[in-house]
């Protein structure tokens, strides 16, 4: 909407990685206060387009959430204002104050530089390991009458041999557990130099919110009037047929949301490492040109992360809950059992057929050749007519 776009634009004034005038930050703070905190204390109305009049429809919690969110944004803005007003030398002399006030971009840049230094040191160490192992073959420069060039050539050849021996030495990166451990201890920033976008982190936090609110809404649904009214129509001995599918569906939906929330950051890190190590093509890949198209769609990342996780968890809950309800409901249980019996019979027949073929395949065939043509032809005819 126009108001939402205006709010985002005005409240974002001063949010930049470059030095900015404090006046823009003050304007941003004032806009945040007007849009989020002022409506809680003062009722405003601009024709039929804008109104902050409170209604007794159970939505008062939105005003509280708006005020809390506004206070958080103003606090962050004040930190940015202090960052622009306090001299850099003072922040360098007082490290603790600097850590609290310096923006996350400054800290991320420092971590990336430390990661570059770490990788250079590791590269030099690996090179030194290759050349230092030549002592195990003896020092060709001592006790020989060879020339200096011959000695250098011998050392170079030995280094190549040791490089070939060490070429099989690898380090496993990019796993789920490795990613979370690296995020926890900071190695993903200080050693690998991977910078996670704010959109990705905000999207992951929104998925965690879904994990928290999903059981709450499930509990509200199970105790709602609509569901309870339908359950009460059944006999007490049959009510479990409705309660069990709904409960299991909600639990599985919660696990689906939790799985997505715990997989987003490791998946992002894995993709970055694949792109960095060449598993995903870059400059010499024809597909690389497509990456530069529709760059504006990066604004859809947060929405796709949030709504994708929400819809997936809801669909998982409804799918498994619906299947169990179809199997357990008194009206459909008979048809469900007949369908299960048919599927079970087909599965047993198919498994028996596959087992027989696996047992006799090695006796009748050797790759593409038939060791026993008569038996192989007989089996082929049986498969064609069945």
Secondary structure, 3 states (H helix, E strand, C coil): CHHHHHHHHHHCCCCCCCCCCHHHHHHHHHHHHHHHHHHHHCCCEECCCEECCCCCCCCHHHHHHHHHHHHHHHHHHHHHHHHHHCCHHHHHHCHHHHHHHCCHHHHHHHHHHHHHHHHHHHHHHHHHHHHHHHHHHCCCCCCCCCCHHHHHHHHHHHHHHHHHHHCCCCCCCCCHHHHHHHHHHCHHHHCCCCCCCHHHHHHHHHHHHHHHHHHHHHHHHHCCHHHHHHHHCCCCCCCHHHHHHHHHHHHHHHHHHHHHHHHHHHHHHHHHHHHHHCCCCCCCCHHHHHHHCCHHHHHHHHHHHHHHHHHHHHHHHHHHHHHHHHHHCCCCHHHHHHHHHHHHHHHHHHHHHHHHHHHHHHHHEECCEECCHHHHHHHHHHHHHC
